[in-house]
Amino acid sequence: MSESDNSSLVPVGSSKAARAAIPSIIICVVMVSIPVALVLLGIACAIGHSPVAAGLLFSCATIYSWFVVPYFIHMVVATYEKFEPENLRGRILLQQSLLPLYSIFRNNRFHAICLSNLGTWELSLANFDRAEHFFRRALKVQDRGGATKSLDSVFVITANLANALSRLHRYDEASTLLEPCVQAVLNTPDRFSPSVCWFVVFSMLYLKTHSEPINLLEAQTYFQMTEEFYSRVAQSTDISRQFEYKYAMLSAAAVYYFKQGEPAHGTSACLEFLNLARYRAAAVPLSEIERFNEVGELLFNCGEFDLCEQFLDIAYRSGANEPFHPMAQRTLINFEKLLVATDRSDEVADMKRWLRLVVALPPQK
């Protein structure tokens, strides 16, 4: 979950992306024009022998820039995101190049958002150590905000940090970090937005279903809590956001039921998840390959080879665009196991060269 929360669930063409970026571009142009106009007027006054007026105009331009430049930087990155929604590495390079300016202008809010977004993008690229680094820096910047810091932002960053630690198999550390946040949203849910409450509890569910050894009783408790918060989120968000939450819930439900030893419920959740995924199958973000691999592995272990292949097909399609991503490599390993188990070893070589034919299937009725 990104601080900027600019991710789109439906594939967006280049023309749509350009149209979506127009308001941001207009705002950026206006923001730049104002200080430029003030400086030009100041120069004109100085030439016209009006030093007092020139000084006032220059002072206004300086004060305006001090407060507005951090927001301008934020808008530049947001505009780039709309043009290149899948280019995570480009966004990371752009954001890192602008990062020192937030420190210069001492804007804790945008500085924390910048660091949190860097952590989220590194998490999507499976650079878990770097993600941890950025999330911890973001929390330090938030602490500098004192009473003005946003608890919602702090909890989102903390949950993302716990997710990064979970991927590094540091489950105890992640649980210790996340537990106070979970207790806070359970005891005083009205202090936080429904989406933040859901995300915090959902992060704990992920932790409990992946920790070793798994505690099934705790996993069941957090699964029920996540479902409860999901029902609240579904009532308070627009359709596109509901799609995202349902998408995440179904993948979590599939993993939960299989690990609880309820393969019938797990398969049912898988079918619903797959049906929803097919609407966006051609544009599943790189960060979501992990979900499809994980569910595919659980289906493989249950002998559901046909359904497993459909999940791996979607992961394969996304992985082909980023063949060196760790999750893409995991897809190749899982596909090789599946092909060998179904007596199709002759297809392994083409599959490893990303030549496998993947056909987008229509959603089931």
RAURFEN-V358565 format. One record per residue. SS is DSSP state (H for helix, E for strand, - for the rest). PSI is psi in whole degrees, 0 to 359 (999 if undefined). D_LAST is the distance of its C-alpha to the last C-alpha in whole Angstrom. Layout:
SS/PSI/D_LAST  SS/PSI/D_LAST
This chain:
-/118/31  -/150/33  -/320/36  -/333/35  -/46/31  -/7/31  -/144/28  -/143/25  -/334/21  -/134/20  -/133/21  -/125/24  -/169/26  H/323/30  H/320/31  H/320/29  H/320/30  H/316/34  H/321/33  H/332/32  H/348/35  H/312/38  H/320/38  H/321/39  H/317/41  H/315/43  H/317/44  H/317/45  H/316/48  H/317/49  H/323/50  H/325/52  H/323/53  H/306/55  H/327/57  H/316/58  H/319/59  H/318/61  H/317/63  H/319/64  H/322/65  H/318/67  H/319/68  H/319/70  H/321/71  H/318/73  H/325/74  -/15/75  -/42/77  -/72/75  H/327/75  H/312/74  H/319/71  H/317/70  H/319/70  H/317/68  H/318/65  H/322/65  H/317/65  H/318/62  H/320/60  H/312/61  H/316/59  H/312/56  H/321/56  H/319/56  H/330/53  H/332/51  H/315/51  H/319/49  H/322/46  H/316/46  H/316/46  H/319/43  H/325/41  H/313/42  H/319/40  H/321/37  H/318/38  H/321/37  H/322/34  H/327/33  H/323/34  -/69/33  -/336/30  -/355/30  -/77/34  H/320/34  H/321/38  H/320/39  H/322/38  H/315/40  H/317/43  H/313/43  H/319/43  H/325/46  H/332/48  H/350/48  H/317/48  H/332/52  H/327/52  H/322/50  H/320/53  H/316/56  H/358/55  -/44/54  -/98/51  H/324/49  H/304/46  H/330/45  H/316/47  H/320/44  H/316/41  H/310/42  H/320/43  H/318/40  H/320/38  H/318/39  H/318/39  H/317/35  H/321/35  H/325/37  H/319/35  H/330/32  -/6/34  -/23/35  -/74/38  H/325/39  H/316/43  H/324/43  H/316/40  H/316/42  H/313/45  H/322/43  H/320/42  H/321/45  H/321/47  H/320/45  H/323/46  H/319/49  H/320/49  H/321/47  H/328/50  H/340/53  -/344/51  H/230/53  H/341/52  H/354/50  -/150/47  -/122/44  H/324/42  H/313/39  H/318/40  H/317/42  H/323/39  H/314/36  H/318/39  H/317/40  H/320/36  H/321/36  H/318/39  H/323/38  H/319/35  H/317/37  H/324/39  H/319/37  H/338/36  -/8/39  -/29/39  -/65/42  H/318/40  H/316/43  H/318/44  H/318/40  H/317/40  H/321/44  H/321/43  H/334/40  H/315/41  H/324/43  H/317/40  H/314/38  H/322/41  H/315/41  H/334/38  H/321/38  H/323/41  -/65/41  H/336/37  H/344/39  H/347/41  -/158/38  -/150/34  H/323/31  H/323/30  H/317/33  H/313/33  H/315/29  H/320/30  H/312/33  H/323/32  H/321/29  H/321/32  H/324/33  H/315/30  H/316/30  H/315/34  H/332/34  H/353/31  H/350/33  -/157/36  -/122/38  -/155/39  -/137/36  -/100/36  H/326/34  H/315/35  H/320/35  H/319/32  H/317/31  H/313/33  H/331/31  H/318/28  H/319/28  H/318/30  H/319/27  H/320/25  H/314/27  H/329/28  H/320/25  H/326/24  H/318/27  H/319/26  H/333/23  H/342/25  H/6/27  -/165/26  -/176/24  H/318/20  H/320/21  H/324/23  H/320/20  H/314/18  H/315/20  H/319/21  H/320/18  H/313/18  H/320/21  H/320/21  H/320/18  H/320/20  H/321/23  H/319/21  H/313/20  H/316/24  H/311/25  H/321/24  H/318/25  H/340/28  -/356/28  -/29/28  -/73/25  H/330/23  H/313/20  H/322/19  H/316/20  H/320/17  H/316/15  H/322/15  H/316/15  H/319/11  H/320/11  H/317/13  H/319/12  H/320/9  H/321/11  H/330/14  H/338/12  H/336/12  H/22/16  H/327/16  H/351/19  H/39/21  -/122/21  -/150/24  H/326/27  H/344/28  H/0/24  H/326/25  H/318/26  H/314/23  H/323/21  H/316/24  H/313/25  H/320/22  H/320/22  H/319/26  H/320/25  H/322/22  H/316/25  H/336/27  -/1/25  -/11/25  -/70/21  H/321/22  H/314/18  H/323/17  H/317/20  H/325/20  H/323/17  H/318/18  H/331/21  H/316/20  H/317/19  H/322/22  H/318/24  H/317/23  H/322/24  H/333/27  -/334/28  -/340/30  -/68/32  -/343/33  -/1/36  -/138/34  H/323/34  H/331/30  H/319/30  H/324/33  H/324/31  H/316/28  H/317/30  H/314/32  H/321/28  H/321/27  H/316/31  H/316/30  H/315/27  H/321/28  H/318/32  H/336/30  -/22/28  -/43/31  -/43/30  H/336/33  H/345/34  H/352/31  H/316/32  H/312/35  H/322/32  H/318/30  H/341/33  -/13/34  -/39/30  -/1/30  -/136/27  -/120/24  -/119/21  -/128/18  -/121/15  -/144/12  -/154/9  -/144/6  -/147/4  -/999/0
